[in-house]
Amino acid sequence: MLNPHRLQSLKERHSALDARILEEDARPMPNSLELTRLKREKLRIKEELERLAAQRRRPQ
């Protein structure tokens, strides 16, 4: 069963990471290790969101 609170939490975290990536990238000397970490975390969350969406589409 899909938990709507979990889904919303993941979407919010994904958006927050996107904002954090933009902030870091806009710095005069961005921290490439931090950018990589943030991008990996954002991708992990995106993959989880896609997995949850696929579960919703799957017939029960």
GULUM-113373 format. One record per atom (N, C-alpha, C, CB): y negated, x, z negated; residue in one letter. Coordinates in steps of 0.05 Angstrom, whole numbers, plus 5000, padded with zeros to 4 digits. Last residue first. Glycine has a CB too. Layout:
BEGIN
YXZA;...
END
This chain:
BEGIN
509249265171Q;510649285146Q;513449155148Q;509149145123Q;506949655226P;507949405215P;509549445190P;509549255237P;501450105221R;504350075223R;505249805211R;505750305207R;496250125208R;496950015234R;499849955236R;496050195256R;496350385159R;495250115160R;496049975186R;492250115158R;498150885174Q;499850715156Q;498950425157Q;499750825128Q;493851065202A;496351025217A;498150845200A;497651295224A;490151125161A;489650935182A;492150865198A;487451035201A;492551545133L;492351285120L;491751065141L;490051295099L;492051955171R;494751875162R;494651595149R;495852085142R;486451985174E;487951905198E;490751815190E;488152135218E;485452175122L;484351915131L;485851815155L;481351945137L;488052665125E;488952465106E;487952185114E;488152535078E;484752925163E;487652875169E;488852665150E;489253135166E;479952945134K;480152795159K;483052725166K;478852955182K;481453285093I;480753015087I;480952835112I;477952995074I;482253755122R;484453645106R;483953355100R;484753805080R;477053825143L;479353775161L;481653655146L;480154025176L;474353945096K;473553715112K;475853635131K;470953775127K;476954425082E;477154195064E;476453935079E;475254235040E;475254745125R;478154695121R;478554445103R;479554935108R;469754755117K;470854635141K;473854565138K;470454825165K;469455025067L;468454745070L;469654605094L;465354745072L;471555525082R;472755365061R;472055075063R;472055475033R;467855685121T;470655655128T;472055475107T;472055925130T;463255715089L;463355535112L;466255475120L;461755645136L;464756125054E;464255855044E;464355655066E;461455845030E;464956545091L;467356475076L;467056195064L;467856675053L;459756585110S;461856505129S;464456425114S;462556735148S;453856375088N;456256495077N;458656405094N;456656425046N;448156485129P;450256315119P;452656475109P;451156115140P;442256665123M;444656825124M;446956655113M;444357095109M;438656215125P;438156455141P;440656635144P;435856615129P;442155585129R;441055805113R;440656045132R;442955885090R;444955225158A;442055245163A;440755475148A;440754985155A;450055225138D;449655335165D;446655375171D;450855155186D;449354955091E;450155235090E;449555375117E;453155265083E;447954445110E;446154595092E;446754895093E;446354495063E;452654305138L;450054325152L;448054485136L;448954045158L;456254295096I;456654485118I;454054525133I;458854385137I;454253875066R;454254145054R;454654355075R;456554165033R;455153455101A;452353515093A;452253805082A;451353315072A;460753465101D;459253495126D;456353585120D;459253235143D;461853355048L;462553615059L;461053665085L;465553625064L;460152825047A;458853025030A;459453305040A;459752985000A;463752585082S;460852585088S;459352795072S;459652305083S;468452665053H;468252765080H;465352785088H;469752585100H;467352365007R;467752655005R;467452785032R;470552714993R;467151845030E;464851955017E;465052265014E;464451834989E;472451795047K;470251785067K;467751905055K;469751485075K;475251824998L;475652035019L;473352035039L;478351985033L;473351354974S;472851614962S;473151844982S;474751654938S;475350965008Q;472550995005Q;471751274994Q;471350774988Q;480951044998L;479851075025L;476851125024L;480450825042L;481150924944R;481951194953R;480751244981R;485051224954R;479750384946H;478050574931H;478650864939H;478550544900H;483950144974P;481250164986P;479350354971P;480049884986P;490250384983N;488350344961N;485550364973N;488750554939N;495650105016L;493150255019L;491250184996L;491850205046L;502450175000M;500050005000M;497550185000M;500049814976M;
END
